């Protein structure tokens, strides 16, 4: 049997294991082990399971993962999200859909302290949901706004999925992080535009908040000064070239720890943040180990090269290949989490894209945006289920209905990012 055919059978076997409910890391290891035995030998498979994970986890840059995760967890456990929301509520509360816009703006700011969309929902959800319900907001608008606002956590830097993408495709982590700033702001603006349109069309769904004078608005900003300085330090140090992404991650984690200490957060809460970081990082690294092992099997099977040659024979253009890859990500986003999708797809997609001369930074932003869509797309929409835990009294049907309306804004943003690559590449081109 041809090695490339064994590679396709290995992919089919992986899908079957996932459908059986076996955790993705172990599904990858099992499929990779059986596949390597088939294309090579038992000894090769055994040696690879000992050497491949070790050699890949030695990458110094992976230290960034727990650093940024810790930064986000400390910010979450220190209840920084409530002060961020309060400031945006006073700034936007009087406008049509003001409280929902405040939630979206607060999510964008909190996203700059964490690399996880679910963490963003968990942090912003309780305080914003409570306020929107108190003011008579529609449950669909309220829950949809929070669930979709959380997706900004993986587009606005720092971002764990972006970090994984950069490692898998050998791109500059700093450049990719900086590239996410403008697309992240564009996404937030598109969401806010949709919210305002919703509020103008159905004012009963989004009653206006109380008027607040400018003095009170300015006073509310003092609650977010620490986070603002922290974000500027992390992003600014990478943009200027003063710090590497790994060093910036350490700066962010230490800065978040200082904020926690200044706020006299109990030691038990700090320890909970550390434990959450260990659990999340361990899960990410275990999936990373499984994917690198499965990727070794794909390399032995020569499947990525066969796919690249087949695509080149079709005389496709680079943009059409990019569209094809983005479309493939849609059904995958319905069933898998962001990191799993990246580690499964990139070993197959990236060699073909690279041979067509596709800009890795631009494609990385498009992929991240598609991963955002997957966070709210049924049946396995992680942000929707997280929102359900925040607001258990709201039905899943209403949360889905509220979230999926925002797909219109996502499609506009993705189209703009595809047609105008400079939105993603301009800031990285100015880096030191």
C-alpha positions as CSV (number, residue, x, y, z in Angstrom):
1,X,0.0,0.0,0.0
2,X,1.3,3.5,-0.8
3,X,2.5,5.5,2.2
4,X,0.2,8.5,1.3
5,X,-2.8,6.1,1.3
6,X,-1.8,5.0,4.7
7,X,-1.6,8.6,5.7
8,X,-5.2,9.2,4.6
9,X,-6.3,6.0,6.5
10,X,-4.5,7.4,9.5
11,X,-6.6,10.6,9.3
12,X,-9.8,8.6,9.0
13,X,-8.8,6.5,12.0
14,X,-8.1,9.7,14.0
15,X,-11.6,11.0,13.2
16,X,-13.1,7.7,14.2
17,X,-11.2,7.8,17.6
18,X,-12.5,11.4,18.2
19,X,-16.1,10.4,17.4
20,X,-15.7,7.6,19.9
21,X,-15.1,10.2,22.6
22,X,-11.4,9.5,23.2
23,X,-9.6,12.6,24.3
24,X,-7.8,14.3,21.4
25,X,-4.3,14.0,22.8
26,X,-4.6,10.2,23.2
27,X,-6.4,9.9,19.8
28,X,-3.4,11.5,18.2
29,X,-1.0,9.3,19.9
30,X,-2.9,6.1,19.1
31,X,-3.4,7.0,15.5
32,X,0.2,8.1,15.1
33,X,1.6,5.0,16.7
34,X,-0.4,2.6,14.5
35,X,0.3,4.7,11.5
36,X,4.1,4.8,12.1
37,X,4.1,1.0,12.5
38,X,2.3,0.7,9.2
39,X,4.6,2.9,7.1
40,X,7.8,2.0,8.9
41,X,8.2,-0.4,11.8
42,X,7.3,-1.1,15.5
43,X,10.8,0.1,16.6
44,X,10.4,3.4,14.7
45,X,7.1,4.0,16.3
46,X,8.5,3.2,19.7
47,X,11.6,5.4,19.3
48,X,9.5,8.3,18.0
49,X,7.2,8.2,21.0
50,X,10.2,8.6,23.2
51,X,12.1,11.2,21.2
52,X,9.6,13.4,19.3
53,X,7.7,14.9,22.2
54,X,10.9,15.5,24.1
55,X,12.6,17.3,21.2
56,X,9.6,19.4,20.4
57,X,8.8,20.4,24.0
58,X,12.4,21.6,24.4
59,X,11.5,24.7,22.3
60,X,12.4,27.7,24.6
61,X,9.6,29.8,23.1
62,X,6.9,27.4,24.6
63,X,7.6,28.9,28.0
64,X,5.5,31.8,26.7
65,X,2.4,29.6,27.0
66,X,2.2,29.3,30.8
67,X,3.3,32.9,31.2
68,X,0.5,34.4,29.2
69,X,-2.0,31.9,30.7
70,X,-0.9,32.9,34.2
71,X,-1.2,36.6,33.3
72,X,-4.8,36.0,32.2
73,X,-5.7,33.9,35.2
74,X,-4.3,36.4,37.7
75,X,-6.3,39.2,35.9
76,X,-9.4,37.1,36.1
77,X,-9.1,36.1,39.7
78,X,-8.3,39.6,40.7
79,X,-11.7,40.7,39.4
80,X,-10.1,43.2,37.1
81,X,-13.0,42.6,34.6
82,X,-15.5,44.3,36.8
83,X,-13.6,47.6,36.9
84,X,-13.0,47.4,33.1
85,X,-16.7,46.9,32.5
86,X,-17.6,49.7,34.9
87,X,-15.4,52.2,33.0
88,X,-16.9,51.2,29.6
89,X,-20.4,51.2,31.0
90,X,-20.1,54.8,32.1
91,X,-18.5,55.7,28.7
92,X,-21.1,54.0,26.5
93,X,-24.1,53.3,28.7
94,X,-26.2,56.2,27.3
95,X,-25.9,55.2,23.7
96,X,-28.2,52.8,21.8
97,X,-27.2,49.3,23.0
98,X,-24.7,51.1,25.3
99,X,-24.4,48.3,27.9
100,X,-23.8,45.7,25.2
101,X,-21.2,48.0,23.6
102,X,-19.6,48.4,27.0
103,X,-19.4,44.6,27.3
104,X,-17.8,44.4,23.9
105,X,-15.3,47.2,24.7
106,X,-14.5,45.6,28.1
107,X,-14.0,42.2,26.4
108,X,-11.6,43.8,24.0
109,X,-9.5,45.3,26.8
110,X,-9.6,42.1,28.9
111,X,-8.6,40.1,25.8
112,X,-5.3,42.0,26.0
113,X,-4.6,40.3,29.3
114,X,-5.5,36.7,28.4
115,X,-5.0,34.4,25.4
116,X,-8.3,32.5,25.9
117,X,-11.8,33.2,24.7
118,X,-13.5,31.1,27.3
119,X,-11.5,32.9,30.1
120,X,-12.8,36.2,28.6
121,X,-16.4,35.0,28.8
122,X,-15.9,33.7,32.3
123,X,-14.4,37.0,33.4
124,X,-16.8,39.5,31.7
125,X,-19.9,37.4,31.8
126,X,-21.1,37.6,35.4
127,X,-20.8,41.3,35.9
128,X,-22.0,42.4,32.5
129,X,-24.9,39.9,32.4
130,X,-26.1,41.1,35.8
131,X,-26.1,44.7,34.6
132,X,-27.8,44.1,31.3
133,X,-30.6,42.0,32.9
134,X,-31.1,44.7,35.5
135,X,-31.7,47.3,32.7
136,X,-34.1,45.0,30.8
137,X,-31.9,43.8,28.0
138,X,-33.1,41.0,25.8
139,X,-31.5,37.7,27.0
140,X,-30.5,36.9,23.4
141,X,-28.7,40.2,22.9
142,X,-27.0,40.0,26.4
143,X,-25.8,36.5,26.2
144,X,-24.8,36.7,22.5
145,X,-22.8,39.8,23.1
146,X,-20.8,38.2,26.0
147,X,-20.2,35.0,24.1
148,X,-19.0,36.7,20.9
149,X,-17.0,39.3,22.9
150,X,-15.1,36.5,24.4
151,X,-13.8,35.4,21.0
152,X,-11.7,38.5,20.9
153,X,-9.5,36.8,23.5
154,X,-7.8,34.8,20.8
155,X,-7.4,37.6,18.3
156,X,-6.2,40.5,20.4
157,X,-2.7,39.7,21.7
158,X,-1.5,37.9,23.6
159,X,-3.1,34.8,22.2
160,X,-2.3,31.2,22.9
161,X,-3.7,29.9,19.6
162,X,-1.6,32.5,17.8
163,X,1.5,31.3,19.7
164,X,0.8,27.7,18.6
165,X,0.3,28.8,15.0
166,X,3.6,30.7,15.0
167,X,5.5,27.7,16.4
168,X,3.8,25.3,14.0
169,X,4.5,27.5,10.9
170,X,7.8,29.0,12.0
171,X,6.5,32.5,12.0
172,X,7.6,35.4,14.2
173,X,5.5,35.3,17.4
174,X,6.0,39.0,18.0
175,X,5.0,39.9,14.5
176,X,1.9,37.7,14.6
177,X,0.8,39.2,18.0
178,X,1.2,42.7,16.7
179,X,-0.6,41.8,13.5
180,X,-3.7,40.9,15.6
181,X,-4.2,44.4,17.0
182,X,-5.9,46.1,14.0
183,X,-8.0,43.0,13.1
184,X,-9.0,42.7,16.7
185,X,-10.1,46.4,16.9
186,X,-11.9,46.0,13.5
187,X,-13.8,43.0,14.9
188,X,-14.8,44.8,18.0
189,X,-16.0,47.8,15.9
190,X,-18.0,45.5,13.6
191,X,-19.6,43.9,16.6
192,X,-20.5,47.2,18.2
193,X,-22.0,48.4,14.9
194,X,-24.2,45.4,14.8
195,X,-25.2,46.0,18.4
196,X,-26.2,49.6,17.7
197,X,-28.1,48.5,14.6
198,X,-30.0,45.9,16.7
199,X,-30.7,48.5,19.4
200,X,-32.0,51.1,16.9
201,X,-34.2,48.5,15.2
202,X,-35.5,46.9,18.4
203,X,-35.1,49.5,21.2
204,X,-37.1,47.4,23.6
205,X,-34.2,44.8,23.5
206,X,-31.6,47.4,24.7
207,X,-33.0,50.2,26.9
208,X,-30.6,53.1,27.3
209,X,-28.7,53.5,30.5
210,X,-28.5,56.5,32.8
211,X,-26.6,59.6,31.8
212,X,-23.2,60.1,33.4
213,X,-21.3,63.4,33.5
214,X,-17.8,63.6,32.1
215,X,-16.2,64.0,35.5
216,X,-17.6,60.6,36.6
217,X,-16.5,59.1,33.3
218,X,-12.9,60.2,33.8
219,X,-12.9,59.0,37.4
220,X,-14.0,55.5,36.2
221,X,-10.9,55.2,34.1
222,X,-8.6,55.0,37.1
223,X,-9.8,51.5,37.6
224,X,-8.2,50.3,34.4
225,X,-4.9,52.1,34.6
226,X,-3.0,49.1,35.9
227,X,-4.3,46.8,33.1
228,X,-3.6,49.5,30.5
229,X,0.0,49.9,31.7
230,X,0.5,46.2,31.8
231,X,-0.8,45.7,28.2
232,X,1.3,48.6,26.9
233,X,4.4,47.1,28.5
234,X,3.8,43.7,27.0
235,X,2.8,44.8,23.5
236,X,5.1,47.8,23.5
237,X,8.2,45.7,24.5
238,X,7.6,43.3,21.6
239,X,6.7,46.0,19.1
240,X,9.9,48.0,19.8
241,X,12.1,44.9,19.9
242,X,13.1,45.5,23.5
243,X,11.8,42.1,24.6
244,X,11.2,38.8,22.9
245,X,7.8,37.2,23.2
246,X,9.1,34.9,25.9
247,X,10.4,37.8,27.9
248,X,7.2,39.8,27.2
249,X,5.2,36.9,28.7
250,X,7.3,37.0,31.8
251,X,6.8,40.7,32.0
252,X,3.1,40.3,31.7
253,X,2.9,37.5,34.3
254,X,5.0,39.5,36.8
255,X,3.0,42.7,36.1
256,X,-0.3,40.9,36.7
257,X,1.2,39.5,40.0
258,X,2.1,43.0,41.1
259,X,-1.4,44.2,40.4
260,X,-2.8,41.3,42.4
261,X,-0.5,42.2,45.3
262,X,-1.4,45.9,45.2
263,X,-5.1,44.9,45.4
264,X,-4.4,42.7,48.4
265,X,-6.0,39.7,46.7
266,X,-6.1,36.7,49.1
267,X,-3.3,34.1,48.8
268,X,-5.9,31.4,48.2
269,X,-7.1,33.2,45.2
270,X,-3.6,33.6,43.9
271,X,-3.0,29.9,44.4
272,X,-6.2,29.1,42.5
273,X,-4.8,31.1,39.5
274,X,-1.6,29.2,39.6
275,X,-3.4,25.8,39.7
276,X,-5.7,26.9,36.8
277,X,-2.5,27.8,34.8
278,X,-0.9,24.4,35.5
279,X,-4.1,22.6,34.3
280,X,-4.5,24.7,31.2
281,X,-0.8,24.6,30.3
282,X,-0.7,20.8,30.9
283,X,-3.7,20.3,28.6
284,X,-2.1,22.4,25.8
285,X,1.2,20.7,26.0
286,X,-0.3,17.2,26.1
287,X,-2.2,18.0,22.8
288,X,1.0,19.5,21.4
289,X,2.8,16.2,22.2
290,X,0.1,14.2,20.5
291,X,0.1,16.4,17.5
292,X,3.8,16.4,16.9
293,X,3.8,12.6,17.2
294,X,1.0,12.4,14.7
295,X,2.8,14.9,12.5
296,X,5.8,12.6,12.4
297,X,3.6,9.8,11.1
298,X,2.2,12.2,8.4
299,X,5.8,13.1,7.4
300,X,6.8,9.4,7.1
301,X,3.6,8.8,5.0
302,X,4.6,11.7,2.6
303,X,0.9,12.8,2.7
304,X,1.6,16.6,3.0
305,X,3.9,16.5,0.0
306,X,1.4,14.5,-2.0
307,X,-1.3,17.0,-1.2
308,X,0.9,19.9,-2.2
309,X,1.7,18.2,-5.5
310,X,-1.9,17.5,-6.2
311,X,-2.9,21.1,-5.5
312,X,-0.2,22.4,-7.7
313,X,-1.4,20.2,-10.5
314,X,-4.8,21.8,-10.2
315,X,-3.3,25.2,-11.2
316,X,-5.0,26.9,-8.3
317,X,-4.1,30.5,-7.4
318,X,-2.8,31.3,-3.9
319,X,-6.0,33.2,-2.9
320,X,-8.2,30.4,-4.0
321,X,-6.2,27.9,-2.0
322,X,-6.5,30.2,1.0
323,X,-10.3,30.3,0.6
324,X,-10.3,26.5,0.3
325,X,-8.4,26.1,3.6
326,X,-10.7,28.6,5.4
327,X,-13.8,26.8,4.3
328,X,-12.3,23.5,5.6
329,X,-11.9,25.2,9.0
330,X,-15.6,25.9,9.3
331,X,-16.9,22.3,9.9
332,X,-13.8,21.5,12.0
333,X,-14.7,24.5,14.2
334,X,-18.0,22.9,14.9
335,X,-16.5,20.0,16.7
336,X,-13.0,20.8,17.9
337,X,-11.3,23.4,20.0
338,X,-9.0,26.1,18.5
339,X,-5.7,24.5,19.5
340,X,-6.6,21.1,18.3
341,X,-7.7,22.5,14.9
342,X,-4.4,24.3,14.5
343,X,-2.3,21.4,15.4
344,X,-4.3,19.0,13.2
345,X,-4.6,21.2,10.1
346,X,-1.4,23.1,9.9
347,X,1.0,20.2,9.2
348,X,-1.1,19.4,6.1
349,X,-2.2,22.9,5.0
350,X,0.9,25.0,5.6
351,X,3.4,23.1,3.3
352,X,1.0,23.7,0.4
353,X,0.3,27.3,1.3
354,X,4.0,28.0,1.7
355,X,4.7,26.5,-1.8
356,X,2.2,29.1,-3.2
357,X,4.0,32.0,-1.5
358,X,1.2,32.8,1.0
359,X,2.2,35.3,3.7
360,X,2.2,33.3,7.0
361,X,1.3,36.3,9.1
362,X,-1.7,37.3,6.9
363,X,-2.9,33.6,6.8
364,X,-2.4,33.3,10.6
365,X,-4.8,36.2,11.2
366,X,-7.4,34.8,8.8
367,X,-7.1,31.4,10.6
368,X,-7.5,33.0,14.0
369,X,-10.6,34.8,12.8
370,X,-12.1,31.5,11.6
371,X,-11.3,30.0,14.9
372,X,-13.3,32.8,16.5
373,X,-16.3,31.7,14.4
374,X,-15.8,28.1,15.6
375,X,-16.2,29.3,19.2
376,X,-19.9,30.2,18.6
377,X,-20.8,27.6,15.9
378,X,-23.0,24.6,16.9
379,X,-22.9,21.9,18.0
380,X,-19.7,22.2,20.0
381,X,-19.5,26.0,20.6
382,X,-17.2,26.4,23.6
383,X,-18.1,30.0,24.3
384,X,-21.8,29.3,24.1
385,X,-21.5,26.5,26.7
386,X,-19.4,28.7,28.9
387,X,-22.1,31.4,28.6
388,X,-24.6,28.8,29.7
389,X,-22.7,28.2,32.9
390,X,-22.6,32.0,33.5
391,X,-26.4,32.4,32.8
392,X,-27.9,29.0,33.5
393,X,-31.4,30.5,33.5
394,X,-31.1,31.4,29.8
395,X,-31.8,28.6,27.3
396,X,-29.1,27.3,25.0
397,X,-31.4,28.1,22.1
398,X,-31.5,31.8,23.1
399,X,-27.7,31.9,23.6
400,X,-27.2,30.4,20.2
401,X,-29.7,32.7,18.5
402,X,-28.0,35.7,20.0
403,X,-24.5,34.6,19.2
404,X,-25.1,33.5,15.6
405,X,-26.5,36.9,14.6
406,X,-23.0,38.2,15.1
407,X,-21.8,35.9,12.3
408,X,-22.8,38.7,9.9
409,X,-20.2,41.0,11.4
410,X,-17.7,38.2,11.3
411,X,-18.2,37.6,7.6
412,X,-17.7,41.3,6.9
413,X,-14.5,41.4,8.9
414,X,-13.1,38.2,7.3
415,X,-13.9,39.6,3.8
416,X,-12.1,42.9,4.6
417,X,-9.1,41.0,6.0
418,X,-9.0,38.8,2.9
419,X,-9.3,41.6,0.4
420,X,-7.0,44.0,2.2
421,X,-4.0,42.1,3.7
422,X,-2.3,45.3,4.8
423,X,-4.8,45.4,7.7
424,X,-2.9,42.4,9.1
425,X,0.6,43.2,7.9
426,X,1.0,46.9,8.2
427,X,1.9,47.1,11.9
428,X,4.3,44.1,11.8
429,X,6.1,45.9,8.9
430,X,6.9,48.8,11.1
431,X,8.4,46.8,14.0
432,X,12.0,47.3,15.0
